[in-house]
Amino acid sequence: MNNLKTVVVTGGAGVIGSHLVDYLLKIGYRVIAIDNLSSGDRKNLPANDNLHFFHMDVCDKETRKIYESFQPSILFHLAAHYANELSIQEPEINLDINTKGTLVQLEIARRLGIKRFVYASTSCVYAPLSQAMKEEHEIIPHTPYGISKLAGEYYCNFYSKMYDLPVTILRYFNSYGPREGFNEYRGVVPRFIENAIKGLPIIVTGNGNEKRDFTFVKDTVRGTVLSAHMDEGKNQVFNIGTGKATTIRQLAETIKNVTKSSSPIVFSDRREWDETIEREANIEKAKQLLGYAPKYDLEQGIKETVDWYETS
Ligand SMILES: NC(=O)c1ccc[n+]([C@@H]2O[C@H](COP(=O)([O-])OP(=O)(O)OC[C@H]3O[C@@H](n4cnc5c(N)ncnc54)[C@H](O)[C@@H]3O)[C@@H](O)[C@H]2O)c1
């Protein structure tokens, strides 16, 4: 085995996970990717001698044996049952994977003396708010997904305090980008692109004035890697977004322009479970402590995403 430093990415075949794997390989790590391929795809991962893929479940304690043989320094825990809509249909599976899976990985991390455990949490833990959300803002998740991810945060905090395991909690805001294929449980970006390309109506659930902080996946990944490397990221919670809110109507129009689509934008009822009218990240903490600065504006990010759709 060569002397490269090793890191683990759980959920490594997923959308954000696979971009994270690419980035880590590029900056010279050996990467162990763990994924049960329930929503991820092996094809998202490159052929690379420094990448070791294991088709395993994060709830499986045997993952420890894999890690033991590679001695990783950082564990990026991204595997999850994703996201709100699916969690309403499968709340128990969601709890098992998101909360128990996190607990299993934390326990392994502390036993192996991992130097940093990075946990992919979500902006869905926040209570609704009509201004940019700060890390100390009130927490009231309103779906099983938000609840199970928040429980994961609490376990991270417990392991940090009780066992001195260095943890970093990241609350991602609407990450989107290439490799996110369309299906009914995924985010609004692939749904709109799919319909725009096919010339079908772009269906907005709500009046279109709802706001989200759409973050291009490469920015999400840069924030993730920065947080793991900086001492300032230790035992902290960070919002990883852009700090800019976009209305769903603007998103639909941007996608129409980029795809040169003539699809009509139509409006339907809000989804019953979705209590959040506006969700925008305040990213000052990540900017100041980590030097994080998103590079992609919405149009650039959507262009790269559409390119992937049109060529894959
Ligand atoms: N995409 C977003 O906007 C967003 C927002 C907030 C938080 N997050 C979090 O970021 C992480 C990555 O999200 P994503 O968008 O890449 O989703 P994704 O579904 O593409 O990735 C999740 C990956 O985890 C794998 N997985 C699921 N259950 C597993 C299990 N039991 N064992 C091993 N692997 C398992 C899936 O196969 C998939 O590859 C998740 O933790 C998610 O909760 C994402």
The ligand as a Tripos MOL2 file, in Angstrom:
@<TRIPOS>MOLECULE
LIG
   44    48     1     0     0
SMALL
NO_CHARGES

@<TRIPOS>ATOM
      1 N1        -29.0070   16.8780   -1.8580 N.am      1 LIG1
      2 C1        -29.3620   17.7850   -0.9640 C.2       1 LIG1
      3 O1        -29.8860   18.8430   -1.2860 O.2       1 LIG1
      4 C2        -29.1070   17.5610    0.5040 C.ar      1 LIG1
      5 C3        -29.5520   18.5410    1.3950 C.ar      1 LIG1
      6 C4        -29.3220   18.3340    2.7420 C.ar      1 LIG1
      7 C5        -28.6510   17.2160    3.1830 C.ar      1 LIG1
      8 N2        -28.2440   16.2860    2.2950 N.ar      1 LIG1
      9 C6        -27.5490   15.1020    2.8150 C.3       1 LIG1
     10 O2        -26.3970   14.8850    2.0330 O.3       1 LIG1
     11 C7        -26.1450   13.4900    1.9430 C.3       1 LIG1
     12 C8        -25.9850   13.0750    0.4970 C.3       1 LIG1
     13 O3        -27.1690   13.3910   -0.1990 O.3       1 LIG1
     14 P1        -27.3230   13.1670   -1.7550 P.3       1 LIG1
     15 O4        -28.1270   14.2790   -2.2800 O.co2     1 LIG1
     16 O5        -26.0130   12.8740   -2.3590 O.co2     1 LIG1
     17 O6        -28.2570   11.8870   -1.7610 O.3       1 LIG1
     18 P2        -28.0340   10.4780   -2.4960 P.3       1 LIG1
     19 O7        -29.3030    9.7050   -2.2880 O.co2     1 LIG1
     20 O8        -27.6000   10.7070   -3.8850 O.co2     1 LIG1
     21 O9        -26.8580    9.8450   -1.6680 O.3       1 LIG1
     22 C9        -27.0360    9.0070   -0.5590 C.3       1 LIG1
     23 C10       -26.2290    7.7440   -0.8050 C.3       1 LIG1
     24 O10       -26.3270    6.9200    0.3570 O.3       1 LIG1
     25 C11       -26.5020    5.5690   -0.0820 C.3       1 LIG1
     26 N3        -27.1520    4.8410    0.9940 N.ar      1 LIG1
     27 C12       -28.4320    4.9360    1.3940 C.ar      1 LIG1
     28 N4        -28.6520    4.0980    2.4320 N.ar      1 LIG1
     29 C13       -27.4660    3.4800    2.6880 C.ar      1 LIG1
     30 C14       -27.0660    2.5080    3.6390 C.ar      1 LIG1
     31 N5        -27.9210    2.0120    4.5480 N.pl3     1 LIG1
     32 N6        -25.7840    2.0910    3.6140 N.ar      1 LIG1
     33 C15       -24.9020    2.5700    2.6830 C.ar      1 LIG1
     34 N7        -25.2410    3.4880    1.7630 N.ar      1 LIG1
     35 C16       -26.5180    3.9470    1.7630 C.ar      1 LIG1
     36 C17       -27.3380    5.6680   -1.3340 C.3       1 LIG1
     37 O11       -27.2290    4.5140   -2.1550 O.3       1 LIG1
     38 C18       -26.7370    6.9110   -1.9900 C.3       1 LIG1
     39 O12       -25.6710    6.5790   -2.8270 O.3       1 LIG1
     40 C19       -27.2670   12.8050    2.6810 C.3       1 LIG1
     41 O13       -26.8400   12.5160    3.9910 O.3       1 LIG1
     42 C20       -28.3620   13.8360    2.7120 C.3       1 LIG1
     43 O14       -29.2070   13.6630    3.8260 O.3       1 LIG1
     44 C21       -28.4680   16.4190    0.9580 C.ar      1 LIG1
@<TRIPOS>BOND
     1     1     2 1
     2     2     3 2
     3     2     4 1
     4     4     5 ar
     5     4    44 ar
     6     5     6 ar
     7     6     7 ar
     8     7     8 ar
     9     8     9 1
    10     8    44 ar
    11     9    10 1
    12     9    42 1
    13    10    11 1
    14    11    12 1
    15    11    40 1
    16    12    13 1
    17    13    14 1
    18    14    15 2
    19    14    16 1
    20    14    17 1
    21    17    18 1
    22    18    19 2
    23    18    20 1
    24    18    21 1
    25    21    22 1
    26    22    23 1
    27    23    24 1
    28    23    38 1
    29    24    25 1
    30    25    26 1
    31    25    36 1
    32    26    27 ar
    33    26    35 ar
    34    27    28 ar
    35    28    29 ar
    36    29    30 ar
    37    29    35 ar
    38    30    31 1
    39    30    32 ar
    40    32    33 ar
    41    33    34 ar
    42    34    35 ar
    43    36    37 1
    44    36    38 1
    45    38    39 1
    46    40    41 1
    47    40    42 1
    48    42    43 1
@<TRIPOS>SUBSTRUCTURE
     1 LIG1         1 GROUP 0 **** ****
